[in-house]
Amino acid sequence: MSEDNKPRPNQLNIEISEEVADGIYSNLAIITHSNSEFVLDFVRVMPGVPKAKVRARVLLTPQHAKRLLRALADNIGKFEQVHGQIRETEMPEIPMNFGGPAAQA
């Protein structure tokens, strides 16, 4: 075994299936939380289509959610240093009931 292939202490070997490696496209994220977890639902909304499906759901502990926030901020900063500032556009109005009945209290 060469020096480059020797396992290092505390090294994590991560595998990814072909299906997961293909990824999904999402243009809407819905974030909810309880006292013990954050739930990130990734949705693809299509113009003129009143129904949308959650394409992926990720559950995180509050600690991991905060780490994700920091990692995203760090990576966005690095991206903008190379490619320039990301312009934010106005969010189009999306009916938050997604065609279902309106919530009632």
The first five atom37 places (N, CA, C, CB, O) and aatype in JSON, in Angstrom:
{
  "aatype": [12, 15, 6, 3, 2, 11, 14, 1, 14, 2, 5, 10, 2, 9, 6, 9, 15, 6, 6, 19, 0, 3, 7, 9, 18, 15, 2, 10, 0, 9, 9, 16, 8, 15, 2, 15, 6, 13, 19, 10, 3, 13, 19, 1, 19, 12, 14, 7, 19, 14, 11, 0, 11, 19, 1, 0, 1, 19, 10, 10, 16, 14, 5, 8, 0, 11, 1, 10, 10, 1, 0, 10, 0, 3, 2, 9, 7, 11, 13, 6, 5, 19, 8, 7, 5, 9, 1, 6, 16, 6, 12, 14, 6, 9, 14, 12, 2, 13, 7, 7, 14, 0, 0, 5, 0],
  "atom_mask": [
    [1, 1, 1, 1, 1],
    [1, 1, 1, 1, 1],
    [1, 1, 1, 1, 1],
    [1, 1, 1, 1, 1],
    [1, 1, 1, 1, 1],
    [1, 1, 1, 1, 1],
    [1, 1, 1, 1, 1],
    [1, 1, 1, 1, 1],
    [1, 1, 1, 1, 1],
    [1, 1, 1, 1, 1],
    [1, 1, 1, 1, 1],
    [1, 1, 1, 1, 1],
    [1, 1, 1, 1, 1],
    [1, 1, 1, 1, 1],
    [1, 1, 1, 1, 1],
    [1, 1, 1, 1, 1],
    [1, 1, 1, 1, 1],
    [1, 1, 1, 1, 1],
    [1, 1, 1, 1, 1],
    [1, 1, 1, 1, 1],
    [1, 1, 1, 1, 1],
    [1, 1, 1, 1, 1],
    [1, 1, 1, 0, 1],
    [1, 1, 1, 1, 1],
    [1, 1, 1, 1, 1],
    [1, 1, 1, 1, 1],
    [1, 1, 1, 1, 1],
    [1, 1, 1, 1, 1],
    [1, 1, 1, 1, 1],
    [1, 1, 1, 1, 1],
    [1, 1, 1, 1, 1],
    [1, 1, 1, 1, 1],
    [1, 1, 1, 1, 1],
    [1, 1, 1, 1, 1],
    [1, 1, 1, 1, 1],
    [1, 1, 1, 1, 1],
    [1, 1, 1, 1, 1],
    [1, 1, 1, 1, 1],
    [1, 1, 1, 1, 1],
    [1, 1, 1, 1, 1],
    [1, 1, 1, 1, 1],
    [1, 1, 1, 1, 1],
    [1, 1, 1, 1, 1],
    [1, 1, 1, 1, 1],
    [1, 1, 1, 1, 1],
    [1, 1, 1, 1, 1],
    [1, 1, 1, 1, 1],
    [1, 1, 1, 0, 1],
    [1, 1, 1, 1, 1],
    [1, 1, 1, 1, 1],
    [1, 1, 1, 1, 1],
    [1, 1, 1, 1, 1],
    [1, 1, 1, 1, 1],
    [1, 1, 1, 1, 1],
    [1, 1, 1, 1, 1],
    [1, 1, 1, 1, 1],
    [1, 1, 1, 1, 1],
    [1, 1, 1, 1, 1],
    [1, 1, 1, 1, 1],
    [1, 1, 1, 1, 1],
    [1, 1, 1, 1, 1],
    [1, 1, 1, 1, 1],
    [1, 1, 1, 1, 1],
    [1, 1, 1, 1, 1],
    [1, 1, 1, 1, 1],
    [1, 1, 1, 1, 1],
    [1, 1, 1, 1, 1],
    [1, 1, 1, 1, 1],
    [1, 1, 1, 1, 1],
    [1, 1, 1, 1, 1],
    [1, 1, 1, 1, 1],
    [1, 1, 1, 1, 1],
    [1, 1, 1, 1, 1],
    [1, 1, 1, 1, 1],
    [1, 1, 1, 1, 1],
    [1, 1, 1, 1, 1],
    [1, 1, 1, 0, 1],
    [1, 1, 1, 1, 1],
    [1, 1, 1, 1, 1],
    [1, 1, 1, 1, 1],
    [1, 1, 1, 1, 1],
    [1, 1, 1, 1, 1],
    [1, 1, 1, 1, 1],
    [1, 1, 1, 0, 1],
    [1, 1, 1, 1, 1],
    [1, 1, 1, 1, 1],
    [1, 1, 1, 1, 1],
    [1, 1, 1, 1, 1],
    [1, 1, 1, 1, 1],
    [1, 1, 1, 1, 1],
    [1, 1, 1, 1, 1],
    [1, 1, 1, 1, 1],
    [1, 1, 1, 1, 1],
    [1, 1, 1, 1, 1],
    [1, 1, 1, 1, 1],
    [1, 1, 1, 1, 1],
    [1, 1, 1, 1, 1],
    [1, 1, 1, 1, 1],
    [1, 1, 1, 0, 1],
    [1, 1, 1, 0, 1],
    [1, 1, 1, 1, 1],
    [1, 1, 1, 1, 1],
    [1, 1, 1, 1, 1],
    [1, 1, 1, 1, 1],
    [1, 1, 1, 1, 1]
  ],
  "atom_positions": [
    [[0.85, -1.19, 0.0], [0.0, 0.0, 0.0], [0.89, 1.24, 0.0], [-0.96, 0.0, 1.23], [1.78, 1.37, 0.84]],
    [[0.66, 2.14, -0.93], [1.49, 3.33, -1.02], [1.12, 4.32, 0.08], [1.34, 3.98, -2.39], [0.08, 4.2, 0.72]],
    [[1.99, 5.29, 0.28], [1.74, 6.32, 1.29], [0.42, 7.04, 1.07], [2.88, 7.33, 1.3], [-0.28, 7.37, 2.03]],
    [[0.07, 7.29, -0.21], [-1.16, 8.03, -0.54], [-2.41, 7.23, -0.23], [-1.16, 8.43, -2.0], [-3.46, 7.82, 0.04]],
    [[-2.34, 5.9, -0.25], [-3.51, 5.07, -0.06], [-3.7, 4.57, 1.36], [-3.44, 3.9, -0.98], [-4.7, 3.91, 1.66]],
    [[-2.76, 4.86, 2.25], [-2.88, 4.4, 3.63], [-4.0, 5.16, 4.32], [-1.54, 4.58, 4.39], [-4.1, 6.38, 4.2]],
    [[-4.85, 4.41, 5.07], [-5.9, 5.12, 5.82], [-5.27, 6.01, 6.89], [-6.88, 4.11, 6.46], [-4.32, 5.63, 7.57]],
    [[-5.82, 7.18, 7.02], [-5.34, 8.12, 8.03], [-6.27, 8.05, 9.24], [-5.27, 9.58, 7.46], [-7.46, 7.76, 9.08]],
    [[-5.75, 8.3, 10.43], [-6.63, 8.31, 11.59], [-7.68, 9.42, 11.44], [-5.82, 8.5, 12.9], [-7.39, 10.5, 10.94]],
    [[-8.88, 9.13, 11.89], [-10.0, 10.08, 11.84], [-10.41, 10.44, 10.42], [-9.63, 11.34, 12.58], [-11.04, 11.48, 10.22]],
    [[-10.08, 9.61, 9.44], [-10.49, 9.86, 8.06], [-11.81, 9.12, 7.81], [-9.39, 9.39, 7.04], [-11.95, 7.96, 8.19]],
    [[-12.75, 9.79, 7.21], [-14.06, 9.22, 6.91], [-14.14, 8.91, 5.43], [-15.19, 10.18, 7.34], [-13.93, 9.78, 4.59]],
    [[-14.46, 7.67, 5.11], [-14.61, 7.26, 3.73], [-16.08, 7.4, 3.37], [-14.11, 5.79, 3.5], [-16.92, 6.69, 3.91]],
    [[-16.41, 8.31, 2.46], [-17.79, 8.59, 2.09], [-18.06, 8.05, 0.7], [-18.1, 10.1, 2.16], [-17.31, 8.33, -0.24]],
    [[-19.14, 7.27, 0.57], [-19.53, 6.73, -0.72], [-20.83, 7.4, -1.16], [-19.7, 5.19, -0.66], [-21.62, 7.86, -0.32]],
    [[-21.05, 7.45, -2.46], [-22.28, 8.03, -3.0], [-22.78, 7.16, -4.14], [-22.06, 9.5, -3.47], [-22.01, 6.79, -5.03]],
    [[-24.07, 6.83, -4.11], [-24.63, 6.01, -5.18], [-24.8, 6.87, -6.44], [-26.0, 5.4, -4.75], [-24.81, 8.1, -6.37]],
    [[-24.92, 6.2, -7.58], [-25.1, 6.95, -8.83], [-26.37, 7.78, -8.8], [-25.14, 5.98, -10.03], [-26.38, 8.92, -9.28]],
    [[-27.43, 7.23, -8.24], [-28.71, 7.95, -8.18], [-28.58, 9.23, -7.37], [-29.8, 7.05, -7.58], [-29.08, 10.28, -7.78]],
    [[-27.93, 9.16, -6.23], [-27.75, 10.34, -5.39], [-26.78, 11.31, -6.05], [-27.25, 9.95, -3.99], [-26.96, 12.52, -5.96]],
    [[-25.75, 10.79, -6.71], [-24.75, 11.64, -7.36], [-25.37, 12.47, -8.48], [-23.62, 10.79, -7.91], [-24.86, 13.55, -8.79]],
    [[-26.44, 11.99, -9.09], [-27.12, 12.76, -10.14], [-27.73, 14.04, -9.59], [-28.2, 11.92, -10.8], [-27.89, 15.02, -10.32]],
    [[-28.06, 14.05, -8.31], [-28.61, 15.24, -7.68], [-30.05, 15.5, -8.08], [0.0, 0.0, 0.0], [-30.62, 14.8, -8.91]],
    [[-30.62, 16.52, -7.48], [-31.97, 16.98, -7.8], [-31.91, 18.49, -7.96], [-33.01, 16.55, -6.71], [-31.04, 19.14, -7.38]],
    [[-32.84, 19.04, -8.72], [-32.92, 20.49, -8.86], [-34.03, 20.99, -7.94], [-33.19, 20.92, -10.33], [-35.12, 20.41, -7.91]],
    [[-33.75, 22.04, -7.2], [-34.72, 22.64, -6.31], [-34.65, 24.15, -6.46], [-34.48, 22.21, -4.84], [-33.56, 24.73, -6.49]],
    [[-35.82, 24.8, -6.55], [-35.84, 26.25, -6.59], [-36.66, 26.83, -5.43], [-36.39, 26.74, -7.93], [-37.02, 28.01, -5.43]],
    [[-36.94, 25.97, -4.46], [-37.64, 26.41, -3.25], [-37.23, 25.5, -2.11], [-39.19, 26.41, -3.44], [-37.25, 24.28, -2.25]],
    [[-36.87, 26.09, -0.99], [-36.59, 25.31, 0.22], [-37.53, 25.78, 1.31], [-35.09, 25.46, 0.66], [-37.71, 26.97, 1.53]],
    [[-38.13, 24.83, 1.98], [-39.01, 25.12, 3.1], [-38.34, 24.57, 4.35], [-40.45, 24.5, 2.9], [-38.0, 23.39, 4.41]],
    [[-38.14, 25.43, 5.33], [-37.43, 25.04, 6.54], [-38.39, 25.13, 7.72], [-36.18, 25.93, 6.77], [-39.0, 26.17, 7.96]],
    [[-38.5, 24.03, 8.44], [-39.28, 24.0, 9.67], [-38.4, 23.43, 10.76], [-40.6, 23.15, 9.5], [-37.36, 22.82, 10.48]],
    [[-38.81, 23.62, 12.01], [-37.99, 23.08, 13.11], [-38.84, 22.78, 14.32], [-36.88, 24.07, 13.48], [-39.93, 23.33, 14.51]],
    [[-38.31, 21.91, 15.13], [-38.87, 21.62, 16.45], [-37.75, 21.91, 17.45], [-39.4, 20.12, 16.57], [-36.72, 22.48, 17.09]],
    [[-37.96, 21.52, 18.68], [-36.89, 21.76, 19.67], [-35.71, 20.82, 19.48], [-37.43, 21.62, 21.08], [-34.66, 21.03, 20.08]],
    [[-35.86, 19.79, 18.64], [-34.77, 18.82, 18.5], [-34.25, 18.63, 17.09], [-35.21, 17.52, 19.02], [-33.25, 17.94, 16.88]],
    [[-34.92, 19.24, 16.1], [-34.46, 19.02, 14.73], [-34.9, 20.14, 13.79], [-34.96, 17.69, 14.21], [-35.89, 20.84, 14.04]],
    [[-34.16, 20.28, 12.71], [-34.52, 21.15, 11.6], [-34.88, 20.24, 10.43], [-33.36, 22.15, 11.22], [-34.21, 19.23, 10.19]],
    [[-35.93, 20.59, 9.7], [-36.35, 19.83, 8.53], [-36.24, 20.74, 7.33], [-37.81, 19.27, 8.7], [-36.86, 21.8, 7.28]],
    [[-35.43, 20.34, 6.34], [-35.26, 21.09, 5.1], [-35.94, 20.3, 3.99], [-33.74, 21.34, 4.77], [-35.51, 19.2, 3.65]],
    [[-37.0, 20.87, 3.43], [-37.69, 20.26, 2.29], [-37.29, 21.03, 1.04], [-39.25, 20.27, 2.48], [-37.42, 22.25, 0.99]],
    [[-36.81, 20.31, 0.04], [-36.39, 20.91, -1.22], [-37.43, 20.59, -2.28], [-34.98, 20.39, -1.65], [-37.75, 19.43, -2.53]],
    [[-37.96, 21.65, -2.89], [-39.1, 21.56, -3.81], [-38.7, 22.14, -5.15], [-40.33, 22.29, -3.23], [-37.89, 23.05, -5.24]],
    [[-39.29, 21.59, -6.21], [-39.13, 22.18, -7.55], [-40.5, 22.71, -7.95], [-38.57, 21.12, -8.61], [-41.44, 21.94, -8.15]],
    [[-40.6, 24.04, -8.08], [-41.84, 24.7, -8.48], [-41.72, 25.07, -9.95], [-42.13, 25.96, -7.6], [-40.73, 25.67, -10.37]],
    [[-42.72, 24.7, -10.73], [-42.72, 25.01, -12.15], [-43.73, 26.12, -12.43], [-43.03, 23.75, -13.0], [-44.83, 26.08, -11.87]],
    [[-43.39, 27.09, -13.27], [-44.32, 28.19, -13.58], [-45.63, 27.66, -14.15], [-43.68, 29.17, -14.57], [-45.63, 26.78, -15.01]],
    [[-46.72, 28.19, -13.66], [-48.03, 27.82, -14.16], [-48.55, 26.49, -13.67], [0.0, 0.0, 0.0], [-49.64, 26.08, -14.06]],
    [[-47.8, 25.81, -12.84], [-48.24, 24.52, -12.31], [-48.58, 24.72, -10.83], [-47.14, 23.4, -12.49], [-47.7, 25.05, -10.04]],
    [[-49.85, 24.54, -10.46], [-50.26, 24.86, -9.09], [-49.84, 23.83, -8.05], [-51.74, 25.02, -9.04], [-50.07, 24.02, -6.85]],
    [[-49.23, 22.73, -8.48], [-48.85, 21.68, -7.54], [-47.35, 21.44, -7.65], [-49.64, 20.38, -7.82], [-46.78, 21.45, -8.74]],
    [[-46.71, 21.21, -6.51], [-45.28, 20.94, -6.49], [-45.02, 19.83, -5.49], [-44.45, 22.22, -6.14], [-45.75, 19.68, -4.51]],
    [[-43.97, 19.05, -5.75], [-43.63, 17.94, -4.86], [-42.32, 18.25, -4.14], [-43.52, 16.62, -5.65], [-41.42, 18.89, -4.68]],
    [[-42.25, 17.76, -2.91], [-40.97, 17.78, -2.21], [-40.09, 16.75, -2.89], [-41.14, 17.48, -0.66], [-40.47, 15.58, -2.99]],
    [[-38.93, 17.17, -3.36], [-38.01, 16.29, -4.08], [-37.02, 15.62, -3.15], [-37.27, 17.07, -5.15], [-36.53, 14.53, -3.44]],
    [[-36.72, 16.28, -2.02], [-35.81, 15.72, -1.04], [-36.09, 16.35, 0.32], [-34.32, 15.94, -1.46], [-36.48, 17.52, 0.4]],
    [[-35.89, 15.58, 1.36], [-36.05, 16.08, 2.73], [-34.79, 15.72, 3.51], [-37.33, 15.48, 3.42], [-34.33, 14.57, 3.48]],
    [[-34.25, 16.71, 4.2], [-33.05, 16.49, 5.02], [-33.38, 16.91, 6.44], [-31.82, 17.29, 4.46], [-33.87, 18.02, 6.68]],
    [[-33.1, 16.03, 7.39], [-33.32, 16.32, 8.8], [-31.97, 16.53, 9.46], [-34.11, 15.18, 9.5], [-31.04, 15.75, 9.27]],
    [[-31.87, 17.6, 10.25], [-30.61, 17.97, 10.9], [-30.85, 18.27, 12.37], [-29.97, 19.19, 10.2], [-31.92, 18.74, 12.76]],
    [[-29.85, 18.0, 13.19], [-29.9, 18.47, 14.57], [-29.69, 19.99, 14.53], [-28.82, 17.76, 15.48], [-29.15, 20.5, 13.55]],
    [[-30.09, 20.71, 15.57], [-29.83, 22.15, 15.59], [-28.34, 22.47, 15.43], [-30.35, 22.76, 16.88], [-27.99, 23.46, 14.78]],
    [[-27.47, 21.66, 16.01], [-26.03, 21.89, 15.91], [-25.56, 21.75, 14.46], [-25.26, 20.92, 16.82], [-24.77, 22.55, 13.97]],
    [[-26.06, 20.72, 13.77], [-25.66, 20.53, 12.38], [-26.26, 21.61, 11.48], [-26.07, 19.15, 11.89], [-25.64, 22.03, 10.5]],
    [[-27.47, 22.07, 11.8], [-28.07, 23.16, 11.03], [-27.21, 24.41, 11.12], [-29.51, 23.46, 11.52], [-27.0, 25.11, 10.13]],
    [[-26.69, 24.69, 12.32], [-25.84, 25.87, 12.49], [-24.52, 25.69, 11.74], [-25.57, 26.13, 13.98], [-24.0, 26.65, 11.16]],
    [[-23.97, 24.47, 11.75], [-22.74, 24.21, 10.98], [-23.0, 24.37, 9.49], [-22.21, 22.79, 11.27], [-22.15, 24.9, 8.77]],
    [[-24.16, 23.92, 9.02], [-24.53, 24.09, 7.61], [-24.62, 25.57, 7.25], [-25.87, 23.38, 7.3], [-24.13, 25.99, 6.2]],
    [[-25.25, 26.35, 8.12], [-25.35, 27.8, 7.9], [-23.97, 28.42, 7.73], [-26.11, 28.47, 9.07], [-23.74, 29.21, 6.82]],
    [[-23.05, 28.07, 8.61], [-21.69, 28.62, 8.55], [-20.97, 28.15, 7.29], [-20.89, 28.22, 9.79], [-20.28, 28.94, 6.64]],
    [[-21.13, 26.87, 6.95], [-20.45, 26.34, 5.76], [-20.99, 26.99, 4.49], [-20.63, 24.81, 5.69], [-20.22, 27.31, 3.59]],
    [[-22.31, 27.19, 4.41], [-22.89, 27.88, 3.25], [-22.38, 29.31, 3.15], [-24.43, 27.87, 3.33], [-22.01, 29.76, 2.06]],
    [[-22.36, 30.02, 4.27], [-21.88, 31.4, 4.26], [-20.42, 31.46, 3.8], [-22.02, 32.04, 5.66], [-20.04, 32.33, 3.02]],
    [[-19.61, 30.53, 4.28], [-18.2, 30.48, 3.89], [-18.07, 30.21, 2.39], [-17.46, 29.41, 4.7], [-17.29, 30.87, 1.71]],
    [[-18.82, 29.24, 1.89], [-18.73, 28.87, 0.48], [-19.3, 29.95, -0.43], [-19.45, 27.57, 0.24], [-18.78, 30.16, -1.53]],
    [[-20.35, 30.63, -0.01], [-20.89, 31.74, -0.81], [-19.86, 32.86, -0.88], [-22.22, 32.26, -0.2], [-19.66, 33.46, -1.94]],
    [[-19.2, 33.15, 0.24], [-18.16, 34.17, 0.25], [-17.03, 33.82, -0.72], [0.0, 0.0, 0.0], [-16.57, 34.68, -1.46]],
    [[-16.6, 32.56, -0.71], [-15.53, 32.13, -1.63], [-15.99, 32.19, -3.08], [-15.07, 30.7, -1.29], [-15.22, 32.6, -3.95]],
    [[-17.23, 31.8, -3.35], [-17.78, 31.87, -4.7], [-17.79, 33.31, -5.2], [-19.2, 31.27, -4.75], [-17.38, 33.58, -6.33]],
    [[-18.26, 34.24, -4.35], [-18.35, 35.64, -4.75], [-16.97, 36.27, -4.95], [-19.14, 36.43, -3.71], [-16.83, 37.18, -5.76]],
    [[-15.97, 35.81, -4.23], [-14.61, 36.33, -4.45], [-14.12, 36.0, -5.85], [-13.63, 35.75, -3.4], [-13.4, 36.78, -6.47]],
    [[-14.51, 34.83, -6.36], [-14.07, 34.39, -7.68], [-14.99, 34.91, -8.79], [-14.0, 32.87, -7.74], [-14.51, 35.34, -9.83]],
    [[-16.3, 34.86, -8.56], [-17.27, 35.12, -9.62], [-18.03, 36.44, -9.48], [-18.24, 34.01, -9.67], [-18.83, 36.78, -10.36]],
    [[-17.81, 37.17, -8.43], [-18.54, 38.41, -8.2], [-19.78, 38.16, -7.36], [0.0, 0.0, 0.0], [-20.2, 37.03, -7.14]],
    [[-20.34, 39.26, -6.91], [-21.49, 39.19, -6.01], [-22.69, 38.52, -6.67], [-21.87, 40.58, -5.53], [-22.99, 38.78, -7.83]],
    [[-23.34, 37.67, -5.91], [-24.57, 37.03, -6.38], [-25.7, 38.04, -6.24], [-24.88, 35.7, -5.57], [-25.96, 38.55, -5.15]],
    [[-26.36, 38.32, -7.36], [-27.48, 39.27, -7.33], [-28.73, 38.55, -6.85], [-27.71, 39.92, -8.73], [-29.07, 37.47, -7.34]],
    [[-29.4, 39.16, -5.91], [-30.66, 38.59, -5.45], [-31.79, 39.23, -6.24], [-30.86, 38.81, -3.92], [-31.83, 40.45, -6.41]],
    [[-32.7, 38.41, -6.71], [-33.87, 38.91, -7.41], [-35.08, 38.76, -6.49], [-34.1, 38.15, -8.76], [-35.04, 38.03, -5.5]],
    [[-36.13, 39.46, -6.84], [-37.34, 39.34, -6.03], [-37.92, 37.95, -6.17], [-38.39, 40.4, -6.43], [-37.94, 37.38, -7.25]],
    [[-38.38, 37.42, -5.05], [-39.02, 36.11, -5.08], [-40.39, 36.24, -5.72], [-39.13, 35.5, -3.64], [-41.18, 37.1, -5.33]],
    [[-40.7, 35.39, -6.7], [-42.05, 35.41, -7.24], [-43.03, 34.92, -6.17], [-42.15, 34.55, -8.51], [-42.67, 34.12, -5.31]],
    [[-44.24, 35.4, -6.24], [-45.23, 34.96, -5.26], [-45.58, 33.52, -5.54], [-46.5, 35.85, -5.3], [-45.99, 33.16, -6.64]],
    [[-45.41, 32.7, -4.53], [-45.75, 31.29, -4.62], [-46.85, 31.04, -3.6], [-44.5, 30.35, -4.37], [-46.67, 31.34, -2.42]],
    [[-47.97, 30.51, -4.03], [-49.02, 30.24, -3.04], [-48.52, 29.19, -2.06], [-50.34, 29.78, -3.72], [-48.24, 28.05, -2.45]],
    [[-48.41, 29.56, -0.8], [-47.82, 28.65, 0.18], [-48.75, 27.49, 0.54], [-47.46, 29.41, 1.43], [-48.32, 26.57, 1.24]],
    [[-50.0, 27.52, 0.09], [-50.85, 26.37, 0.34], [-50.73, 25.34, -0.77], [-52.31, 26.81, 0.5], [-51.32, 24.26, -0.68]],
    [[-49.99, 25.64, -1.82], [-49.72, 24.73, -2.93], [-51.0, 24.09, -3.46], [-48.74, 23.65, -2.51], [-51.01, 22.9, -3.78]],
    [[-52.08, 24.88, -3.54], [-53.31, 24.38, -4.12], [-54.23, 23.69, -3.14], [0.0, 0.0, 0.0], [-55.36, 23.35, -3.49]],
    [[-53.78, 23.48, -1.92], [-54.62, 22.82, -0.92], [-55.44, 23.85, -0.16], [0.0, 0.0, 0.0], [-55.35, 25.05, -0.45]],
    [[-56.22, 23.41, 0.79], [-57.03, 24.37, 1.56], [-56.15, 25.29, 2.39], [-58.02, 23.62, 2.47], [-55.08, 24.89, 2.85]],
    [[-56.61, 26.52, 2.59], [-55.87, 27.48, 3.4], [-55.89, 27.03, 4.84], [-56.46, 28.9, 3.25], [-56.87, 26.45, 5.31]],
    [[-54.8, 27.3, 5.56], [-54.72, 26.92, 6.97], [-55.69, 27.75, 7.8], [-53.28, 27.09, 7.51], [-55.91, 28.92, 7.51]],
    [[-56.25, 27.15, 8.81], [-57.16, 27.85, 9.7], [-56.71, 27.65, 11.13], [-58.6, 27.37, 9.51], [-56.21, 26.59, 11.5]],
    [[-56.91, 28.7, 11.95], [-56.52, 28.6, 13.35], [-57.69, 28.14, 14.18], [-55.99, 29.93, 13.88], [-57.57, 27.99, 15.4]]
  ]
}
